[in-house]
């Protein structure tokens, strides 16, 4: 029987406090010392906050969902409403739908028929987006554009849940921009810092999933132990996370080490040794086609 989860997961809460403190130090003090230093530090803490937001969505550091939303209220990255991220990401965790162009909200694949209807310039853009360089440079804006377009349609159709999520986003962004205005970092520098924070997260999501005829073979493992694995809170061990989404980030490595052969057998050895390997193989070269290679479903 699994041990009961604590009411408060102190390592996650401590890291969240450190993240906010580091962000404040970056925009108020480091930016005053030397703006490029403050800029780089701010990018790192925005990326870390995004990973911590992912933890909150899965029930950390508190078992009470509302408390997690409260402590994650400031949207350091400015773009994604917490409640929309939560709804879409939990829908993504229906593993039978992974990579589905319609039912997986985080899929980067298109239905081949939809792909054929795209103008040539957009096909070229999406092909570039399937390289790691492209995913980092244009991936955030491509993803945000598709996300906002879909949500705006839902809002116009009267979806109150989506509407509320965006209304709550207004104060979540306003408090961050207010603090930035009080700080030593100009807003014109903070905006690209927020974008680059999402660019770092795109390194993680770049090849987390692949087209595979079995759902169990669609999710990757990246056996990295460096700074990126920390910034991603061990979510590079993505099969482990999908199988145990309620397990805290700091417990994932031990769980993986204890059952490595089982996880690799399960995901049909979809494994990379490090992010350095991923950069070498895919920085300039697409990892797979944009149209889903196994679509339509059999």
N, C-alpha and C positions, 0 to 999 in steps of 0.2 A: 504493500500500500504506500502511495506517495505521501511524503511528509506534508502537513498542512502549510500553506504559505503564510508568512508572517503578516501582521496587519500593516506594518511599515517595512519596506525593504531599504534599509539604511544605506547600503552602498549606492543604490540608484539615487536616493534623495541627496546624499552627500555630493555625488557627481553633478546633479542638477544645480545645486547651490554653487558649486565650484564653476560650473559653466556660466551661470549668470554673473558671478563675481569676475570671471575672466573676461567676459564680454564687456562689463562695465570698465574694467581696467584698460581694455583695449581702446575703447572709444573715448574715454575721458583722459587717461594718462599716457598710454603708449602713443596715441595719435598726437599728443602735445609734444612728446619727445621727438618723434620722427614719424610723419604720417605713413610712409610705406610700411613701417614696422606695425603700427596700429592697424593698418589695412589688412595685412597678412594674418595677424592674430584674430581680427574680427571675422575673417573668412572661416578660419578654423573653428571658432566657437559657434558660428552660425551652423556649420555642418554638424558639429557635435550636438547642438540643440535639436536639429532635425532628427538625428538618431535617437535622442532622448524622447522626442515626441512620439516616435514609433514605439518606444517602450511603454509610454503612457497609454497608448491606444490598446496595448495588450495587457493592461492591468498592473502597471508598475509606476511608481513605487508603492502606491496604495491599492488596497482591494476595492475601495470605493471609487467608482468611475468619476464622479463629480469632483473629487479631490484632485485626481490626476488632471482633469481639465483645468482646474483653477491654477495649479502650480505651473501648468504649461501655457497659461493664457497669453503672455507676451509673444507675439509672432515675430521672432527675430529675423526670419527669412522673408517676411512681408507678404508672401504670395498665397500660400495654401491655408484656407480655413481649417482649423483643427477638426471640426465635426465632419467636414467633407472628406478630409484625409482619413478619418476613422471609418466612415461608412464605406468608402471605396476600397480601403486597404483590407478591411475585414471581408468584403466581398471577394477580393483577390485571393483570400485564403481558402476558398472552395477549390481544392486541388484538382477536382475533376474538370474544372473550367480553365486551368492554367494555359496561357498563350491563346486562348480563344479570342478571335478578333472582336467579338461582340460581348461576350459574357465575362471576360477578364478585364477589369478596368485598367490594369497596369500592362496590358499586352502592347508590344510594339509591332506586332504583325497586322497585316491587312488581309481581308478577304481578297483572293486573286481577282475577282470580278471588280471589286472596288478599286484595286490597284490599277487595273487596265483603264479605268475611267479617269485617272489622275492626269493632269497636264504634264508634259515632259519636264518642265522646270521643277514641279513638286516631286516627281519621281526621283530626279537627281538630288534634290534636297534630302529626301527620306533615305536614299542610298548613303549619302554622306552621314546622316544621322546614325546609320548602322555601323559606322566606324567609331572607335573610342574617341578619337579626336572630335568627330562630329557630334557625338553624344554630349561631350563636355561643352562644346562651343555653342551649338544650336539646340541641343536636347531640351534644356530648360524652357526655352521660349516655345518650341514645338509642343511640348507636353502641356504647358500652361495655356496655350492658345486652344488646344483641343478640349482641355478641361473646362475653361471658361465658356467656350461655345456651347458645350453640352449643358452646363449648369444654367446658363442664361436661358436656354430653351426650357429647362425645367421650371425656372422661376416664372417665365411668361405663361407656362401652363398651370401655374398655381401651386407648385410643390412647396408647401410651407416649411418642410424640413430643410430643404436646400436654401430657401430664402432666409430662414433664421440663422443658418450657418454663416452666410455672407454678412448678415447684419451684425453678428457677433465679431466678425473679422474687422469691422471698422474700428472699434476701440482697441482690439488686440494689436492692430498696426499703429493706431494713433499714439498709444503710450510709448511704443518703440521710437517712432519718429520724433516725438516730443523730447525723449531723453537724448536722442542724437542731436537735436537742435541745441540742447543745453551743453552738449559735450564739445570736445575739441576736434571731432571728426565731422567734416562737412557732409551734408546730405548727398552731394554729388559723388562723394567717395563711398558712402555707405551703400548706395543703390547697386553699384557693380560688385561690392563685397557680398551683398545678399545673393546676387546672381551666381557668383563664383562658389558660394557655399552650396548652392544646389548643384553646380557643376561637379563638385567633389562627390556628392551623393550619387550622381549619375555614374561614377566609376563603379560603385557597388551594384547598382541596378542594371548595368549594361548587359551582363550575361547571366543574371540570376536564373533565367528560365530559357528553355529551348523547346522547339517543336519535337515531340516524341509521341509515338503512338500509344504509350502507356503513361498515365498521369505520374506515376512514381518516378519516371525517368526524366522529368522535365525540370528538375530543380538542382542547382549547382552547389558544389562545395569549392571554396577557395581557401586553401590551407595556409593563409597568410597570418603572420604573428607580429607584423610591424605596426607603424603608426596608423595606417589605413584601417587595419582590423580593429584598432582601438576606437578610431573616429566612427566606425560603423558598428561599434558595440558588439563585435563578434557575429554580426548578422551575415558576414561572409560565409559562415557555416550554415548556409541557407536551408539545406535539407533538414538539419537539426531543428532550426527555428520553425519550419513548416510542420514538422511532426510534433513539436512540443512548443506551441506558440505562447504558452503561459509560463515557460521557464525563463527566468531572468537572464540577462545578457552575460553576467559574470559566471553563470553555471554552464553555459553552452560548451566551452572548450573541454572541460572534464567529461561531459556527457559524450562529446564526439570522440575523444581519445579512448574512452571505455568501449565504444561500439563502432569504431571506424570501419571495419570490414563489413559490418551489417549495413551501414549507411551507404557505402560505395556500391555494395551489391544492389541495394534498393534503387539507387539513382543511375544504375547502369554505367558507373564509373565516370559520371560527368563531373570531373574534378580538375582544378588548376592548383599548382603548387604555391603560387604567389601572385600578387598583383603585378610584379615585375614581368612575369611570364605573359600576363594578359596584355600589358603595354607592348611587349615585343611582338606579340602575334596579331594584335588587333588595333593598334594605334592608327595605322593607315588603312587597314584591310577590314572589310565588313565581316562580322562573325557569321552572318546568315542572310538570306534574302528578306526583303520587306514583305512580299506576299507569302502567306503561310504555306509552307511546302507540303503540308498534309491536309490541306483544306480543299474541298469540303469534307466534313467528317464522314467516315465510312458508315 
